[in-house]
Amino acid sequence: MKSDEIKQLFDLFESASLETDGIECWSARELQSLLGYSKWENFEKVIQKAKDACKNAGGEIVYHFPDVRKMVAIGSGAEKEIDDILLTRYACYLIAQNGDTRKSEIAFAQTYFAVQTRRAEIIEQRLLEFERVKAREKLSQTEKQLSGILYERGVDSQGFAIIRSKGDQALFRINTNTLKRKMGVPDNRPVADFLPTISIKAKDLAAEMTGLNVQSKDLKGQSKIEKEHIDNNLAVRDMLTRRGIIPENLPAAEDVRKLQRKLTSDEKKLLKGKQK
């Protein structure tokens, strides 16, 4: 395809998109012509293949391919209502993947929607990574505050480490060293740096509960506070397991320090790009 033809198709695909309830989508009737199909009956067969692919991938057909009605002109100022389908970007991608690859429009659409879909996936992944980094930072802050509360009540740093370890054992049903070996965590690193986001937040919630209850119950001494922290971790574990989430069976996540460095690097690149 020539560069001017590619630019023309790009502009056509961009201008054909519309927004419904905050979601970018395309009319199947308009996409039909954009993809080089003259007959709706033939294009419907491609749409059905795309629906099947969506269903097989675990997607919601009613979300990505909702049926609608639209008015079209039939001449002399008259209009009639016809069937149409609103297509999400993902639906368009699946249609392009199932279209006639001999058509240049299909070849273009496969690349166009694949790139755009991949871009959305990258954004989603970055948001998930950002959430995990922030959750880890929040846990560090909570544990620092809890350490200060406990120090005022007769628990030194060694005692706090023991209490935290006992809490982990209650939450994960195995001690910290065993959990590290199971998840492949280096001996010199905190296990929290490799926990998935939900486990980090579970530890944070239990620590928050301990800090609150230690003060409200006016608990003093390592033994009483240790029991409180164990009970809180057991309560959080019970909540998770009731929903089918077994903390110790969740796979290890990427080192949060590497994620932080990657996010910082991406941010610097973005800032440099804006300055050019």
C-alpha positions in Angstrom: 0.0 0.0 0.0 1.2 3.5 -0.8 1.7 6.0 1.9 -1.1 8.3 0.7 -3.5 5.3 0.6 -2.5 4.4 4.2 -3.1 8.0 5.3 -6.5 8.1 3.6 -7.6 4.8 5.3 -6.3 6.0 8.7 -8.3 9.2 8.4 -11.4 7.3 7.4 -11.1 4.8 10.3 -10.5 7.7 12.7 -13.4 9.8 11.5 -15.8 6.8 11.5 -15.4 6.2 15.2 -17.9 7.5 17.7 -18.4 7.5 21.4 -21.3 5.9 23.2 -21.5 6.0 27.0 -17.9 7.0 27.1 -16.8 4.0 25.0 -15.2 4.3 21.6 -17.0 2.3 18.9 -17.8 1.9 15.2 -21.0 1.2 13.3 -20.9 -2.2 11.7 -22.7 -0.7 8.6 -19.9 1.9 8.2 -17.1 -0.5 9.0 -18.6 -2.8 6.2 -17.7 -0.3 3.5 -14.4 0.7 5.1 -13.3 -3.0 5.0 -14.3 -3.3 1.3 -17.5 -5.4 1.7 -20.2 -4.5 -0.7 -22.9 -6.9 0.7 -24.1 -6.8 4.3 -24.8 -10.6 4.1 -21.2 -11.4 3.5 -20.0 -9.0 6.2 -22.4 -10.5 8.7 -20.6 -13.9 8.3 -17.3 -12.2 9.2 -19.0 -10.6 12.2 -20.3 -14.0 13.4 -16.8 -15.4 13.2 -15.6 -12.5 15.3 -18.3 -13.1 17.8 -17.3 -16.8 18.1 -13.7 -15.7 18.6 -14.8 -13.3 21.3 -16.8 -15.9 23.1 -14.0 -18.5 22.9 -11.6 -15.9 24.5 -14.0 -15.4 27.4 -15.3 -12.0 26.2 -18.8 -10.6 26.5 -20.5 -10.6 23.1 -23.3 -8.3 24.3 -20.7 -5.7 25.4 -18.5 -5.8 22.3 -21.2 -6.4 19.7 -24.5 -4.8 21.0 -27.3 -4.8 18.4 -28.9 -1.4 17.6 -31.3 0.1 15.0 -30.4 3.1 12.8 -32.2 5.3 10.2 -30.9 5.5 6.7 -31.9 7.6 3.7 -33.6 5.7 0.8 -34.1 8.7 -1.5 -36.6 11.5 -2.0 -36.1 12.5 1.6 -37.5 9.2 2.9 -35.8 7.1 5.5 -36.1 3.5 6.8 -34.9 1.7 9.9 -32.3 -1.0 9.5 -30.3 -3.4 11.8 -26.8 -2.3 12.9 -24.2 -3.4 15.5 -22.0 -1.1 17.6 -18.5 -2.5 17.6 -15.9 -1.8 20.3 -12.3 -1.5 19.2 -11.7 -5.1 20.3 -14.7 -6.2 18.2 -13.2 -4.4 15.2 -9.9 -6.1 15.8 -11.5 -9.5 15.8 -13.5 -8.7 12.7 -10.3 -7.6 10.9 -8.6 -10.9 12.0 -11.4 -12.9 10.5 -11.8 -10.9 7.3 -10.7 -11.6 3.7 -6.9 -10.9 3.8 -6.9 -10.4 0.1 -8.6 -7.1 0.7 -6.1 -4.2 1.2 -8.6 -2.6 3.6 -8.5 -5.8 5.8 -4.7 -5.8 5.9 -4.7 -2.2 7.0 -7.4 -2.8 9.6 -5.6 -5.8 11.1 -2.6 -3.6 11.8 -4.6 -0.5 12.8 -6.7 -2.2 15.4 -3.9 -4.5 16.6 -1.7 -1.5 17.4 -4.5 0.4 19.1 -5.6 -2.6 21.1 -2.0 -3.3 22.1 -1.7 0.4 23.2 -4.7 0.0 25.5 -3.2 -3.2 26.9 0.0 -1.4 27.7 -1.8 1.4 29.4 -3.8 -1.1 31.5 -0.7 -3.0 32.4 1.1 0.2 33.4 -1.9 1.2 35.7 -1.8 -2.2 37.4 2.0 -1.9 37.9 1.5 1.6 39.3 -1.2 0.3 41.7 1.1 -2.4 43.0 4.0 0.0 43.6 1.7 2.4 45.5 0.3 -0.5 47.5 3.8 -1.5 48.5 4.6 2.1 49.5 1.4 2.2 51.6 2.3 -1.0 53.4 5.8 0.4 54.3 4.1 3.5 55.7 1.6 1.5 57.7 4.3 -0.8 59.1 6.4 2.2 60.0 3.5 3.8 61.9 2.7 0.5 63.6 6.3 0.2 64.7 6.2 3.6 66.3 2.9 2.8 68.1 4.4 -0.5 69.4 7.6 1.1 70.5 5.6 3.4 72.8 4.0 0.3 74.3 7.2 -1.6 75.1 8.0 -3.4 71.9 11.4 -2.9 70.4 12.5 -3.4 66.8 13.3 -7.1 67.3 9.9 -7.7 69.0 8.2 -5.9 66.1 10.0 -8.2 63.6 8.7 -11.2 65.5 5.1 -9.8 65.6 5.2 -9.1 61.9 6.5 -12.6 61.1 3.8 -14.2 63.3 1.2 -12.1 61.4 2.6 -13.4 58.1 2.4 -17.0 59.3 -1.3 -16.5 60.2 -2.1 -14.9 56.9 -0.2 -17.4 54.7 -0.3 -20.5 56.9 3.5 -20.9 56.5 6.4 -19.0 58.0 8.2 -16.3 56.2 11.3 -18.3 55.2 9.1 -21.1 53.8 7.0 -18.6 51.9 10.2 -17.0 50.5 11.5 -20.3 49.2 8.1 -21.1 47.7 8.0 -17.8 45.9 11.7 -17.7 45.0 12.4 -14.5 47.0 16.0 -13.8 47.8 16.9 -14.2 51.5 18.0 -10.6 51.9 14.7 -9.1 50.5 11.3 -8.5 52.1 8.7 -11.0 50.9 6.3 -8.1 50.4 8.4 -6.9 47.4 7.3 -10.0 45.5 3.7 -10.4 46.7 0.9 -9.7 44.2 -1.1 -6.5 44.9 -4.0 -8.3 46.7 -1.6 -9.9 49.2 0.2 -6.6 49.8 -3.2 -4.9 50.5 -4.1 -7.8 52.8 -1.0 -7.3 54.9 -1.6 -3.6 55.0 -5.2 -4.1 56.1 -4.2 -6.4 58.9 -1.5 -4.0 60.0 -3.9 -1.1 60.0 -6.3 -3.1 62.1 -3.6 -3.9 64.6 -2.5 -0.3 64.9 -6.1 0.8 65.5 -6.9 -1.9 68.0 -3.7 -1.6 70.0 -4.6 2.0 70.7 -8.4 1.6 71.2 -7.9 -1.4 73.5 -4.8 0.2 75.1 -2.8 -3.0 74.6 0.8 -3.1 76.0 3.5 -5.7 75.9 4.7 -8.0 73.1 2.5 -11.0 73.9 -0.9 -9.2 73.9 0.0 -7.2 70.8 1.3 -10.3 69.0 -2.0 -12.1 69.7 -3.9 -9.1 68.3 -1.9 -9.0 65.1 -2.3 -12.8 64.6 -6.1 -12.5 65.1 -6.3 -9.6 62.6 -4.3 -11.6 60.0 -6.5 -14.6 60.5 -9.6 -12.4 60.0 -8.2 -11.1 56.8 -7.3 -14.6 55.6 -10.8 -15.8 56.4 -12.2 -13.0 54.3 -10.0 -14.0 51.4 -10.5 -17.7 51.6 -14.3 -17.3 51.7 -14.0 -15.7 48.3 -11.8 -18.5 47.0 -8.5 -16.6 47.3 -5.7 -18.7 49.0 -2.9 -16.2 49.7 0.0 -18.8 49.8 -1.1 -20.2 46.5 -0.9 -16.9 44.6 2.1 -16.7 42.3 5.0 -14.4 43.0 4.9 -11.0 41.2 7.7 -9.1 39.6 10.2 -7.4 42.0 8.5 -4.2 43.0 11.8 -2.4 42.9 12.2 -3.2 39.2 8.7 -2.0 38.6 9.5 1.3 40.3 12.6 1.8 38.2 10.7 1.0 35.0 7.9 3.4 35.9 10.4 6.1 36.7 12.3 5.5 33.4 9.0 5.6 31.4 8.1 8.9 33.1 11.4 10.5 32.2 11.1 9.4 28.6 7.6 10.8 28.5 8.8 14.2 29.9 11.7 14.3 27.4 9.2 13.6 24.6 7.0 16.5 25.7 10.0 18.8 25.8 10.9 18.1 22.1 
